[in-house]
Each structure stands twice: as structure tokens, then as C-alpha cells.
């Protein structure tokens, strides 16, 4: 079976350029994040490990969303409790 490819040199060059760009991008992204992880807040937390404090009762700080969700759950429980009586 014979496969004829027209402009094969041009297509090989284009494919080589695409592969080279993909490899360059794949190598550049980890290097750039390694350089800028102290300066960019969104990337800074990716590489930091959380060290346990040794306190088994350690809890996270409450956020406004957590408090609002807790209040909603309490009101919902009261509503269903009153409905059952």
C-alpha cells in the first residue's frame, strides 16, 4: 500500500515546530512557578505543607459563611421540630 503525502517536508517542519513549542511550554511552566511562588499569592500556597500543631482539638477559624450556614441549619431544625409537634 502506498500513501502519498503532498508537501511532506512542510508538514514535517510544522509538526516539529508544534512539538517543540509543546515541550518548551511543558518545561517552562514548572520553572516559572518555581521562580514566582513567593511573589504570586495564588501560587504561594501550593508548595507549603501544613504542619500539625500537636493539638488534637485544633479547629479552623470560623468564617462568615460558616456562621451563616450554621444559623440556617439551626433555623431549619427548629422549623421541622415545630412542624412535628
PEHUUR-V504994 format. One record per residue. RES is the residue in three letters. PSI is psi as a letter, one per 40 degrees, with the letter a starting at -180 (none if undefined). NEAR is the number of other C-alpha atoms within 8 Angstrom. Layout:
RES&PSI&NEAR  RES&PSI&NEAR
//
This chain:
UNK&h&2  UNK&h&3  UNK&h&4  UNK&h&4  UNK&h&5  UNK&i&4  UNK&f&6  UNK&d&7  UNK&d&6  UNK&d&7  UNK&d&8  UNK&d&8  UNK&d&8  UNK&d&8  UNK&d&8  UNK&d&8  UNK&d&8  UNK&d&8  UNK&d&8  UNK&d&8  UNK&d&8  UNK&d&8  UNK&d&8  UNK&d&8  UNK&d&8  UNK&d&8  UNK&d&8  UNK&d&8  UNK&d&8  UNK&d&8  UNK&d&8  UNK&d&8  UNK&d&9  UNK&d&7  UNK&d&7  UNK&e&9  UNK&e&10  UNK&d&8  UNK&d&6  UNK&h&8  UNK&d&8  UNK&d&6  UNK&e&11  UNK&d&11  UNK&e&7  UNK&d&6  UNK&e&6  UNK&h&6  UNK&i&4  UNK&h&4  UNK&h&4  UNK&i&5  UNK&e&5  UNK&e&4  UNK&h&6  UNK&e&4  UNK&e&4  UNK&h&6  UNK&i&4  UNK&i&4  UNK&i&4  UNK&i&6  UNK&i&6  UNK&d&6  UNK&d&6  UNK&d&8  UNK&d&9  UNK&d&8  UNK&d&8  UNK&d&8  UNK&d&8  UNK&d&8  UNK&d&8  UNK&d&8  UNK&d&8  UNK&d&8  UNK&d&8  UNK&d&8  UNK&d&8  UNK&d&8  UNK&d&8  UNK&d&7  UNK&d&6  UNK&d&5  UNK&none&4
//
